[in-house]
Amino acid sequence: MSGAAEANSVLVSRGVGRIGELSVSSDGKKIAIRRANTQPEVFLSELDPATHHLQAPRRFALDENINLASAWTPDSRGVIMASNRSGKWKLFRQDLNQVTPEVLADGTRNVILPRLNPDGTAILYSTGANPDDPQHMGAVVEIPLQGGPSRSILRIPAPYNLQCARKPSQVCMLTTYAGSAYQLLSFDPESGKTQNVASYKVKVALNWSLSPDGSQLALVLTNSEPQVTFMSVSDKSTREVELKGFSHANSVDWTANGRSVYVIADSAGGGDAVVEVEPSGNQRVLLESGKNTRFWWAIQSPDGRHVLLEQLTGENNVWMIENF
C-alpha cells in the first residue's frame, strides 16, 4: 500500500464542534465519530469558613469566548485573564462586580498566561514566537496593572509557564520546552537575566507553582503519577506526597497563605476534584465535579475568600453516520 488517496475527498458530515476520534465499521457502511463542543471558561467559588469546602462554582466570564484566568489583582477585587474574543489573544481585567472585562493589552502578538510581578504593580505575560523573527523567539512582557505601555523583559524560545513570588521576595520563574525537555529558569523581573534551576525530560506535561514567599516549588506531571513533588528552591531537596484515592494529578497552585497547594486530580466518580495538599502529606477534597465537567486549575484570591476555577464546559457526544 502506498498510502495515497484512491479518490477525491467527499464531505460526509458537517456540524458544530471538533471531531476528536473516528472509527469505521468493517463493512465500510458506518462511521462513528466523537464530536466535542467544549471550551474553557472562568468560574468563581467561595470558600465556606465553617466547612472549609468550596461552594458550588458560579460562571464569572459570561460571554461565549475562550477565557483563561490565571491571576488575581492584589486587592482580590479582580481577575486577570487572556481571551480570544476578537480573534487574537489579548489581556483583560474583570472586577468581581463587573459583567464585561476591560482590555489591558492589545498588542500585535498573542498574550499567554498573565501573572503578577512581585510587588503587584504590574502584570507579566508571555507571548508566542514572533513569525518575523528568524530565531522564532517568544518573550516575557510587563505591563502596568492599571494599563499603559508594555516593556519586554526577556526573549526566550517557547515560554511555557511563568510565576513570581510576592515581595519582599523577588524570585520569578519560567519554563521553556524544547524537544522532550522542560527547562526551569529563574529570572530577574527588572533586568530579565535568567539562571538555570532544573531540567526535566518527561513524556507528559510538567505543571508547577512557586510558593508566595519564593522558598518552594510544587510540581506535578499531568496524567502521570498521582503525586505532588515539593522542592526547596535553595537546596533543591524534594519531598513526594502521594494523592490518596486518585489516578492522576493535573495541575497545582499554591494557596494564598503558602501553607498548602490546590491540586486538580481525577476523582473516582469520573470527574475532577480540587484537593488541598500540605507538604506534610495532609490532604482533603474541597470540591468534586460531575462526570461531564473538567477542572483545569484552581487559584485562590489573596484574601483567601474566593477561588477562580478554570473549567471546561460544553459536551462530548458520539455520533453515528450512515448512508454517506
N, C-alpha and C positions, 0 to 999 in steps of 0.2 A: 504494500500500500504506500502511495506517495504522500498522502495527506492533503492532496489538492482537492478542491471542491469539484464535484461531478456536475453541478448545475448552478445557475444563478440563485442568489438568496431570495427567499419569499417571506413576506411578513405574515405571521400566523397568529399574533396576538398583540393587542395594544391595551394599555391601562395605566392607572396611576400607581407609582411606586417603582421600586427597583427589583429586578429578578436576581435572586441570590443563588439559587440552585435549580438544576434542571435534570429530569430523568425521562427517558423514552422507553416505552414498553417494548418487549422483544419482537412483537409483530409490526412495530413502527406506526401503529394507529392511534396511540395515545401519548400525550406528553404531560408530565406533572411538573409544575413549577412552584417555587416558593417566592411569593411577591411580598416585599417589605415596604411598608409605607410608614416609616418611623423617622424621628429626628430628635436630637437632644434639646431640652428646654430647662428653664430655671424655675425651681420650686423653693419655697421657704418653709421651714418648720420651726416651731418654738420648743425650747427645752422646758419640760414640766419640772418646776422646782421641787415638787413633792415626790414624784416617782423617778426623777432624773432620766425619764424616757423622752423621746422625741414625739411630738404630737403629729397628727395627720398632716402631711405637706399640703400647701396651697400653691396654686400657679402664681408665679410672680411676673414673668415676662408674658404678656397676654397676646402678643402677635403670633403669626404663624411662621416666622423666620427661625433660622437656627441661631440660638443664643447660647454662648458658652461663658458662664460667670466663674471667675477664679480668684476674686479678691473682694474684700470689704473696704469701705472708707474707714479711716482711723476712729471716727466717732460712731461707728456701727449704724449709721443712718442711711447708707447707700451701698450699692453693689456695683462693681466694675466688671464689664463683660465685653467680649468680642462678638460681633454679629455680622451676618452676611445680608442684611435686609436690603441693601442696594446693589447686590450682585458682587460686592467686594467686601472683604472682612475689614471692619472699622472698629474703633474703640468707643464704648458708650459708658455712661454712668446713669444709674436709675436709683433714686431715693425710695425709701420704703413707702412713702406717701404719694409717689408718682405712678402714673399709668403708662406714660411714654418716656423712654430713655432719651438723654441728650447726648449729642456727639461730642467726644473729646478729641479724637484724632481722625482726620480724614486725609490720609496721605496717598501716595501712589503705590504703596506696597501693602500686602495683607498684614493685619495685626493678629498676633498669636499670643495667647496666654498672658494677659496682663497681671502684674503683681505690684505691690507697693515697695518703694525703696525703704531703707532702714528707718529714716525719721518720719516717714509717712507724708512727705510733702510732694512726692512725685510718683508717677506710675512708670514701671519698667515693663516693656513687652518685647517679644522677639518678632522678627519678620522672616518671611521665606526668602529664598535665594533671589537675587536680582537677575532677571533674564538678560540685562545688558552688561552684566559683569562677567567677563570671561572665566573668572575663578568661581562663579556661582556661590558667592558668599551671602550668608544671612547676616542679620545684625541684631544687637540689643539696643533699644532706643528708650530714651527717657522723655517724658512729657509732664509738665506740672499738673498736679491733681485737679486744679481748677481750670485747666485748659491753657493753651498757649503754644509757643514754638517748641518743637521737639529737638532733641540732641542725640546724635548717635554716640553710644558709649564704646562699642567694640564691634568688629566684624569677625564672623566665625562661620565655618561651614555647618549647615544643618543643625541649628539650635533646636533642642527638643523640649527642654523644661528649664525654668529658672525660678528662683525664690530667694528672698532676703530675710535675715533675722531682723528683730526690732532693736532700736537704739537702747542702751549705749553700744550694743554690738554693731559692727559694720560688715559682718560676714554676708556675702551673697554667693550663690552657687548656680551653676547651669550645667546642662548635659548636652553633649553633641553625640550624634550617631553616625557611624560610617562602617559599611560592611556588616559585620556581625558584632561590633563592639560599641559599648557606650563609654564615653569619656566624661567623668565628673570633674568639673573645674570650679575653683573659687575665683571670684573676680572682684576688683575694686569698683564700686559703683560710680566713682568720680573719674578715675584715670582709665578704667577699662582693662587694666593689667590683669592677666589670668595666671593661675597656678594649678597644676595638676593635683587632684585629690585621690582619685581611684579610677580604675578601668574595669569594665565588666564585659566578658564575652559570653553572651547569653542568646538563646534562640527565641526568647519571648521578650515582651516589653518590660522595661525597668521603670517603676514608678517610685518616687521618693519625696520626702518632705523634710525641710530644715526646721528645727525647733525654734521658737520665738527668741530664745537667748543665744542661738547660734552654736550651742555646745554639742548637739546631737543630730544625727540623721536617722530617719526611719525609712526603710526600703522594703518594697515587695516586688516580686516577679509576677506579672499579670498572667492569669490562667496557669499558674505553676503551683509550687508548694504553698499550702495554706499556713504561711508564717510571716512574721514581721521581723526584720533584722534591724536592731538598734545599734548604731555605730557612733562612737565618740569621735568628734571632729579633731580633737587634739592629738590623740594617740592611735586612732584607727581601730581600737579594740571593739569587738562586736558581741552582741548577745541576741540569740534567736528566741522568739516567742511563738510557739505553735498555736494556731487558731483551733479551738476545740469545736468539733461538730460541723466544720466547713470543708469544702473540697478545694476552693481556690480563693486567693486574695487578689483583688483587682486594683485597688488604689489606696493611698494613705495620705492623711493630712493631720498635722498637729492641732490639738485644741488650743484655745486662746491662752490658757494658763501654763501650757507647756508640760503638763503632768501626764498626758496620755495622747493617743492618736485615734482618729476615726478611720477605720478600715472598711472598705466595701468588699464584702465576701459573698460567695454563692451560698444561699441558705438551703436547708434540706427540703423546704417546701417548693423549690423550683424557682424562686425569685431571688432577690438580693437582700442583704441585711447591712445595716450600719452597726458596726461593732466597735465599742470603745475598748482600747487595749493599752494597758500600762506597761512600762518597761519591766516592772516586777513580774509580769505574767498575768496579773488580774485582768479580767475581761468580762464584758456584758453586752448583750444585744440591746440597742436603743430603738431600733425601728426595723421592721421587715416589710418588704414589698409583696404585692401579689405576683402570681406566676407570669403575668404578661408585662410586668414593669421592671425595668432595669435601672439601677443607680450607677452613675459613673464616678462621682466623688461627693464628699460632704465636707464643707468648710465652715467652721464656727466663727461668729462675729466676735470682734474684740471684747465686747461687754459680756459675752457668754450667753446671751439670751436667745439668739437665733442661729440657725444653721441653714446655709444655702445648699441645696441638693441639685446637682446636675442629673437630670432624669431623662431617660429615653422614652418618649411617648409615641403612640400610634399602634399599629397592628402588623402582625406577620401571618399570612394565610397561605395555604397550599391550594392551588388551582389545577383542575384537570382540563386539558384541551383535547377535543376530538373533532373528527371530520374536517381536518385542516387540509 
